[in-house]
Amino acid sequence: MTEGWKDQQALFLRLREIIVVVGMYWSRDLSQPDGWTRDFFTRQSNADRK
């Protein structure tokens, strides 16, 4: 892959993450998340700390 694509890939993956979070916010009760949603947010918060 070219260097330009690597930069774009990081932005694409971040945008994809934002889309998933917005979709969950619109379609789920986040005050009582299911297992998948809880795991997703746990993984994301742990990744942001690194």
C-alpha positions as CSV (number, residue, x, y, z in Angstrom):
1,M,0.0,0.0,0.0
2,T,1.1,3.5,-0.6
3,E,1.7,6.0,2.2
4,G,-1.3,8.0,1.1
5,W,-3.6,5.0,1.4
6,K,-2.4,4.2,4.9
7,D,-3.3,7.7,6.0
8,Q,-6.7,7.4,4.4
9,Q,-7.3,4.0,5.9
10,A,-6.9,5.4,9.4
11,L,-9.5,8.1,8.7
12,F,-11.8,5.6,7.1
13,L,-11.7,3.3,10.1
14,R,-12.3,6.2,12.5
15,L,-15.3,7.3,10.4
16,R,-16.6,3.7,10.4
17,E,-16.4,3.7,14.2
18,I,-18.4,6.9,14.4
19,I,-21.1,5.6,12.2
20,V,-21.5,2.5,14.3
21,V,-21.8,4.6,17.5
22,V,-24.3,6.9,15.9
23,G,-26.3,3.9,14.7
24,M,-26.3,2.4,18.2
25,Y,-27.3,5.7,19.7
26,W,-30.3,6.0,17.4
27,S,-31.5,2.4,17.6
28,R,-30.7,1.2,21.1
29,D,-31.4,2.1,24.7
30,L,-27.9,2.9,25.9
31,S,-29.0,3.2,29.5
32,Q,-29.4,-0.6,29.4
33,P,-27.0,-1.9,26.7
34,D,-27.0,-5.5,25.5
35,G,-23.8,-7.5,25.7
36,W,-22.5,-6.7,22.3
37,T,-23.0,-2.9,22.8
38,R,-21.4,-3.0,26.3
39,D,-18.4,-5.0,24.9
40,F,-18.0,-2.6,22.0
41,F,-17.9,0.5,24.2
42,T,-15.5,-1.2,26.6
43,R,-13.1,-2.1,23.8
44,Q,-13.3,1.4,22.4
45,S,-12.7,3.1,25.7
46,N,-9.7,0.8,26.3
47,A,-8.3,1.5,22.9
48,D,-8.6,5.2,23.4
49,R,-6.5,5.0,26.5
50,K,-3.6,3.5,24.7
